[in-house]
Amino acid sequence: MKRWTFVLPFIYFLFLFALAFMDFPRQINRQWMWVQIGGLIFMIVLGGYLDGSIPEGELTAIGAFTLLWLALAFIINIRREYFTLLGLIIELALVVLIEKILLTS
């Protein structure tokens, strides 16, 4: 039985746990919290893809969204409510583009 959905997030959690004992806690800010959350979500989706329960198109869409989201977290300094709205708009655009690409191929 494949268990990548549980193994990859656990390995990522161990990585974050190791960072907690280094100089990392003094540098935690809102952007780093988004990195941790985005990384954990992507590891869960990647594990589901390796288990065969998530199609490649969804993995691509979530991976691209995660990269854009994390890049925006470091590049753009905007208020929290606008940051969430921007993320939802980007997610909608990515889903529409991925669906058009997958349905035409």
N, C-alpha and C positions, 0 to 999 in steps of 0.2 A: 504494500500500500504506500502510495506516495504521500509525503508529509512536508513538502516544501513550504506550504502555506504557514506552517508553524515554525519550521526550522529557520528560514530567512529572517522573520521578525525577531526571533530569539537571538540570533547572531548579531543583528543590528542593536538590540537592547543591550547585549553584553558590551558592544563597542561603546555605546553611550554611558554604560556603567563604568567602564574603564576611564572614559573622559572625565567622569565626576571626581576621580581621585587625582587628576592632574590639575593644571592651572585653569582649566576650562570654566569652573563655576563663577569666577570673577568676571568673565567676559560674556555672560549670558544676557541677552537682550531680546527684544521682540523678533528680530530677524533670525536669531539662532533657534528660537522656539519653533518658527516656521520650518526651518531646516530639519529639525528633529521630527516634527509631525509629518512633513512631506516625505522624508526618508522612510519613516515607518509605514506610511500608506503605500508607497511604491514597493517596499519589500513584501508587503502582504499581497499586492496585486501580482508581482513577479512570481511569488510562490504559487499563487493560484494558476498562473500561466504554465509554470513548470509541471504542476499537477494535472494540467489539461482541462481545468474547469473554467478558464477565462480565455476567450479568443485573442488572437494576436492584435486585432484592430483595437480592442479595448486597452490592451497593454500599451500600445503605441500612443493612444490618446491620453491615457493617464500619465505616461512617462513624459510626453511633451508638455502637458499641463503642469506637471510637477516642476520640470526644469524652468518653464516660463515663470511660474509662481515664485520660485526661489530666487530667480534672477531679479524679478521685480522687487522682492523683499529687500534686496541689497542696493538696488539702483535708485528706486523711487522712495522718497521720504514723504508719505502722505498719511492723512489721518486714518484711524482704524476702520471706520465705517466705509470710507471710499476704497480702501484696500480690499475689503471683502467684495464690494460691488465690482471692482475691476477684475478680481479673480473669477467671479461668476460670468462676466462678459467674455473673458478669455476662454473659459471652459465651454461656454455655448458655441463660440466660434470654432474651437478645435473639434468639438463633437460633430458639428455640421460639416466641416471640411473632411474629417476622417470618414464619415458616413458617405459623402459624395464620392470619395476616392475608392472606398471599398465596394460601393454599389455599382460603380462604373467598370471596375476591373473584374 
